[in-house]
Amino acid sequence: MKGKSTWLMLSVSALIFAVGGYFWLSPKQTEAVKKAMPVLNLAVQPVQKEFHYFEIESQSLVQPTVISHLAVEVAGSVQQVSLREGDFVRAGEVLLEINPLVYQAKLATAKANLAAKRLAFLEAKATHEAAIEEHKHSHEKATPLGLKLPHFELAQAQLHAAEKTLTHAKYELKATKVIAPFDGLIMKRAVDQSEFVEAGEVLFELASLENAQVRLPVTQKELALLKIGHGTLVEPLQARLQWQNGSVVSTLPASVKKTLSAVSEDTHQTYLVIDIPTPYLFQQNDSVVSSVPFGQFVNATVRANEPYEVVKLPAKLLKRNQSVVTVAKNRLQITDVTVLHKDAETVFISDGLASEQWVSSVRVANPVPGTEVNLTNLAEVQSANAKSSRRQAL
């Protein structure tokens, strides 16, 4: 029994000694590990905030602002049509003419009918006035029939109807010609010579030369970068159009005055609208010169009117978890940031970095927070900070 107690006491003593030895050695081992961690040589750059005007790029086609679908208002066979798709026309120019013989005959008939109705009206009027004079010498009660009033009113109504018929006949004869309502470009022609067309049939699609339009598709994020919403803009955005014909590259300054408030059902995008005044001009000899033709594919750059305050860094320095490597008190840190925009070369950070911070200038593959850092360009960074402080003081 006594031997068992002695053995038990020895076991407990050994356990206490082992635990004490562990705790005595652990701090030294941890300190040794810390001392064994290598120092990271790193180049840094000071955080510099600046105001940046974003520019967005988009592409689209130049389209006419006004397109008129011209229909013929009378039926008949096409007597003359010489203009084709792609031809330019002046306001008032005849695009097409229907054979007018039928409508000339209608007009002649309407004129003859009007003459007959006018004669009948004058006779009825004279009869009516004579009846009134005759009744003045009679003691009998006057009646409408006795005064020949119904005959007079009928003749008067028929005269008015004949006048309207003549007006309609003149209009139909005039309508045998389809006239260009404005200077335009024929986009489509849906008729040929000698064809029979019905009244109301659309024969031409005519684009006005007064204005053109470019609708640029943009995302909601791009709208945010431009700091604009939907509808008419208080202050137009400056834009630049560029296109290429063969080896010739052309540019045209422009402006965005509104956005379309409706989002496209297919693409879920909104559109910046650029108006181009007088895309085509007639010369004195009726030749046409163009600043930018309909259907031309153009690249557009649109610049914001208001800037964002951002920190610009090379895109390679941004980690996947939206953070960057910074250095404070010669220790490496990982700082979360808010990314406003990122392209292939640059990341634009709107929040998370302060002006007094330093950011790693190179990509760190597997950064460990707390790693000791040796700044390889310390003198350069301190000089840059000093210059920045002097500029702020001024």
C-alpha positions in Angstrom: 0.0 0.0 0.0 2.8 2.3 0.9 4.6 1.5 -2.4 1.5 2.4 -4.4 1.3 5.8 -2.7 5.0 6.5 -3.4 4.5 5.6 -7.0 1.5 7.9 -7.3 3.3 10.9 -5.8 6.2 10.4 -8.2 3.8 10.3 -11.2 2.1 13.6 -10.1 5.5 15.3 -9.6 6.6 14.2 -13.1 3.4 15.6 -14.6 3.8 19.0 -12.8 7.4 19.2 -13.9 6.4 18.5 -17.5 3.6 21.1 -17.6 5.9 23.7 -16.0 8.6 23.0 -18.5 6.2 23.4 -21.4 5.1 26.9 -20.2 8.7 27.9 -19.5 9.8 26.9 -23.0 6.8 28.2 -25.0 7.5 31.9 -24.8 11.1 31.3 -25.8 9.9 29.1 -28.7 7.4 31.8 -29.9 10.0 34.5 -29.6 12.4 32.4 -31.6 9.8 31.9 -34.3 9.2 35.6 -34.4 12.9 36.2 -34.7 13.0 33.6 -37.4 10.4 35.5 -39.6 12.2 37.2 -42.5 12.0 40.9 -43.0 10.1 41.8 -46.2 11.8 44.3 -48.5 9.1 46.4 -50.0 8.7 49.6 -52.1 5.7 51.8 -51.1 4.0 54.9 -52.4 2.1 57.5 -50.4 -1.7 57.7 -50.8 -2.6 60.6 -53.0 -6.2 61.7 -53.4 -7.2 63.5 -56.5 -10.3 64.7 -58.4 -10.9 62.6 -61.5 -13.4 63.3 -64.3 -14.6 59.9 -65.6 -15.0 59.2 -69.3 -17.1 56.4 -70.7 -16.9 54.9 -74.2 -19.7 53.5 -76.2 -20.6 52.8 -79.8 -23.7 53.1 -82.0 -25.1 54.1 -85.4 -26.0 57.5 -86.6 -29.8 57.6 -87.1 -32.2 60.2 -88.5 -34.2 62.0 -85.9 -37.3 62.3 -88.1 -38.5 59.6 -90.4 -41.7 60.2 -92.4 -43.7 57.3 -93.9 -45.3 58.8 -97.1 -48.5 57.2 -98.3 -50.5 57.8 -101.5 -54.0 59.2 -100.8 -55.7 58.1 -104.0 -55.7 54.8 -105.8 -54.4 54.4 -109.3 -51.6 53.2 -111.5 -48.1 54.7 -111.1 -47.3 57.0 -114.0 -44.0 58.3 -112.9 -41.4 57.3 -110.2 -37.8 58.0 -110.8 -36.2 58.4 -107.4 -34.7 55.4 -105.7 -33.4 54.5 -102.2 -30.4 56.6 -101.2 -31.4 59.6 -103.4 -31.6 63.0 -101.8 -34.7 65.2 -102.4 -35.6 68.8 -101.8 -38.8 69.9 -100.0 -41.6 70.2 -102.5 -40.1 67.8 -105.0 -42.4 65.2 -106.7 -41.5 61.7 -105.6 -44.3 59.8 -107.5 -47.3 60.6 -109.7 -50.5 58.6 -110.2 -52.2 58.6 -113.6 -54.4 61.7 -113.2 -56.9 61.0 -116.0 -59.6 59.7 -113.8 -59.2 62.5 -111.3 -59.1 65.1 -114.0 -62.5 63.7 -115.2 -63.8 63.9 -111.7 -62.8 67.5 -111.4 -64.4 68.4 -114.7 -67.6 66.7 -113.7 -67.5 68.5 -110.3 -67.1 71.9 -112.1 -70.0 71.2 -114.4 -72.2 70.0 -111.5 -71.3 73.1 -109.5 -72.3 75.4 -112.5 -75.7 73.6 -112.7 -76.3 73.8 -109.0 -75.4 77.5 -109.0 -77.9 78.2 -111.8 -80.6 76.2 -110.0 -79.8 78.1 -106.8 -80.1 81.5 -108.6 -83.5 80.4 -110.1 -84.8 79.2 -106.7 -83.6 82.4 -105.1 -85.3 84.6 -107.6 -88.5 82.6 -107.3 -88.3 82.8 -103.5 -87.8 86.6 -103.6 -90.6 87.0 -106.1 -92.9 85.1 -103.8 -92.0 87.3 -100.9 -92.8 90.4 -102.9 -96.1 89.0 -104.1 -97.1 88.1 -100.6 -96.6 91.7 -99.4 -99.8 92.6 -101.4 -101.8 89.7 -100.1 -103.9 89.4 -97.0 -103.4 85.7 -96.7 -101.2 84.1 -94.1 -97.7 83.4 -95.5 -96.6 79.7 -95.6 -93.1 78.3 -96.4 -94.4 76.5 -99.4 -96.2 79.6 -100.6 -93.0 81.6 -100.3 -91.1 78.8 -102.2 -88.8 78.4 -99.3 -88.3 74.6 -99.4 -87.2 74.9 -103.1 -84.8 77.7 -102.2 -83.3 75.8 -99.2 -82.9 72.6 -101.3 -81.1 74.6 -104.1 -78.9 76.3 -101.5 -77.9 72.9 -99.9 -77.2 71.3 -103.3 -75.0 74.3 -104.1 -73.0 73.9 -101.0 -72.6 70.2 -101.6 -71.4 70.8 -105.2 -68.8 73.3 -103.8 -67.5 70.6 -101.4 -67.5 68.0 -104.2 -65.4 70.4 -106.3 -63.0 71.0 -103.4 -62.6 67.2 -102.9 -62.1 66.7 -106.6 -59.3 69.3 -106.7 -57.7 67.7 -103.6 -57.8 64.2 -105.2 -56.2 65.5 -108.3 -53.5 67.2 -106.3 -53.0 64.0 -104.3 -52.0 62.1 -107.4 -48.6 63.5 -106.7 -46.6 62.4 -103.6 -44.6 65.5 -102.5 -41.5 65.5 -100.3 -42.5 67.5 -97.1 -38.9 68.4 -96.3 -35.3 68.0 -97.5 -34.6 64.4 -97.1 -33.0 61.1 -97.9 -35.1 58.3 -99.3 -34.6 55.3 -97.0 -37.1 53.0 -98.6 -39.2 52.8 -101.8 -42.0 50.3 -102.0 -43.3 50.8 -105.6 -42.3 50.6 -109.2 -43.4 52.1 -112.5 -46.9 51.1 -113.7 -47.9 49.4 -110.5 -51.4 49.9 -109.2 -51.5 51.2 -105.7 -54.4 51.5 -103.2 -55.2 54.7 -101.3 -53.4 54.8 -98.0 -50.5 52.5 -99.1 -47.1 53.6 -97.7 -44.7 54.0 -100.7 -41.7 55.9 -99.3 -39.7 56.2 -96.1 -38.1 59.7 -96.0 -35.5 60.8 -93.4 -35.1 64.4 -92.6 -31.7 66.0 -93.2 -32.2 68.6 -90.5 -31.0 66.5 -87.6 -29.4 63.2 -86.8 -29.1 61.3 -83.6 -26.8 58.8 -81.9 -28.2 56.6 -79.1 -25.3 55.3 -77.0 -26.1 52.3 -74.8 -24.7 52.6 -71.3 -25.0 50.7 -68.0 -26.4 52.0 -64.7 -22.8 51.9 -63.4 -21.6 54.1 -66.2 -24.4 56.6 -65.5 -23.3 56.7 -61.9 -19.7 57.5 -63.1 -21.1 60.4 -65.1 -23.2 61.6 -62.2 -26.4 61.8 -64.2 -29.9 60.3 -64.1 -32.7 59.9 -66.6 -34.3 62.6 -68.7 -33.1 66.0 -69.9 -29.8 67.1 -68.4 -29.4 70.5 -66.7 -25.9 70.8 -68.2 -25.0 68.9 -71.3 -22.1 66.5 -71.2 -19.2 67.0 -73.6 -18.7 64.2 -76.1 -16.5 63.3 -79.0 -17.5 61.1 -82.0 -15.0 59.3 -84.1 -15.5 57.1 -87.2 -13.4 55.7 -90.0 -14.0 55.5 -93.7 -11.2 53.5 -95.3 -8.0 55.0 -94.1 -9.6 58.4 -93.2 -10.4 58.9 -89.5 -12.9 61.7 -88.8 -13.9 63.3 -85.5 -16.8 65.5 -84.5 -17.4 67.3 -81.2 -20.9 66.8 -79.8 -22.9 66.9 -76.6 -25.3 64.8 -74.6 -28.4 66.7 -73.7 -30.7 63.9 -72.4 -31.0 60.2 -71.6 -33.9 58.0 -72.5 -35.8 57.2 -69.3 -37.1 53.9 -70.6 -34.8 50.9 -70.1 -34.5 48.6 -73.0 -36.4 45.3 -72.3 -33.8 43.3 -74.2 -30.5 44.7 -72.8 -31.6 46.5 -69.6 -29.6 49.5 -70.6 -30.4 53.2 -70.9 -29.2 55.4 -73.7 -27.3 58.7 -73.9 -28.8 60.8 -76.7 -26.5 62.9 -78.9 -28.1 65.2 -81.4 -26.1 66.1 -84.6 -27.5 69.2 -86.4 -27.5 69.3 -90.2 -25.7 66.0 -90.9 -26.2 66.8 -94.6 -26.1 70.1 -96.4 -27.3 71.0 -99.9 -24.9 73.2 -101.9 -25.9 75.8 -104.4 -25.6 73.3 -107.2 -27.8 70.9 -105.3 -24.9 68.6 -104.5 -24.9 67.3 -100.9 -22.0 67.3 -98.4 -22.2 65.3 -95.2 -20.6 65.8 -91.8 -21.5 62.3 -90.7 -23.9 60.1 -92.8 -26.9 58.1 -91.6 -26.0 54.5 -90.8 -22.4 55.4 -90.0 -21.0 53.3 -87.0 -19.3 55.7 -84.6 -17.3 55.4 -81.4 -18.1 58.0 -78.7 -16.4 59.2 -75.7 -18.5 61.1 -73.1 -16.9 63.1 -70.2 -18.5 63.8 -66.8 -19.2 67.3 -65.7 -18.5 66.6 -62.1 -15.4 64.8 -60.6 -15.0 62.1 -58.0 -12.3 62.3 -55.3 -10.4 59.0 -55.7 -7.1 57.3 -55.1 -5.8 55.8 -58.3 -3.6 52.7 -58.1 -2.4 50.1 -60.6 -5.1 47.5 -61.0 -2.6 44.7 -60.2 -2.4 46.0 -56.6 -6.0 45.2 -55.8 -6.6 41.8 -54.2 -9.7 39.7 -54.9 -11.3 40.5 -51.6 -11.3 44.2 -52.5 -8.3 45.1 -50.3 -4.7 46.5 -50.8 -1.4 45.9 -49.0 -0.4 48.9 -46.8 2.4 49.6 -44.4 2.1 51.2 -41.0 5.0 51.5 -38.4 7.1 49.2 -40.6 4.5 46.4 -40.4 2.5 45.0 -43.2 -1.3 45.4 -43.2 -4.2 44.4 -45.4 -6.7 47.3 -45.8 -10.2 46.9 -47.1 -11.2 49.5 -49.7 -14.3 50.7 -51.7 -13.7 50.4 -55.4 -15.6 52.9 -57.5 -14.3 51.7 -60.8 -11.7 49.4 -62.3 -10.4 49.0 -65.8 -7.6 46.9 -67.2 -4.8 49.3 -66.0 -6.2 51.3 -63.0 -8.4 50.9 -60.0 -10.2 53.9 -58.6 -10.7 53.8 -54.9 -13.3 56.1 -53.3 -13.0 55.0 -49.6 -10.8 53.1 -47.2 -7.4 54.9 -47.7 -6.2 58.0 -45.9 -3.7 60.5 -47.2 -1.1 59.6 -44.6 -1.1 55.9 -45.5 1.5 54.1 -47.5 0.5 51.5 -50.1 2.7 48.8 -51.5 4.0 49.7 -55.0 4.4 46.0 -56.0 2.1 43.0 -55.9 2.6 40.9 -52.7 1.7 37.3 -53.5 0.8 36.0 -50.0 0.8 38.9 -47.5 0.9 38.1 -43.8 -0.4 40.9 -41.6 2.2 42.0 -39.0 5.2 41.1 -41.2 8.1 43.4 -40.6 8.8 45.6 -43.6 12.0 47.2 -44.8 11.1 50.2 -47.0 13.4 50.2 -49.9 12.4 53.7 -51.1 12.0 55.4 -47.7 13.8 58.6 -48.6 11.8 58.9 -51.8 8.5 58.5 -50.0 9.5 61.0 -47.2 10.4 63.5 -49.9 7.1 63.1 -51.7 5.2 63.5 -48.4 7.1 66.7 -47.6 6.3 68.2 -51.0 2.6 67.2 -50.6 2.5 68.9 -47.2 4.0 72.1 -48.6 1.4 72.2 -51.4 -1.4 71.7 -48.9 0.0 74.5 -46.7 0.0 76.9 -49.7 
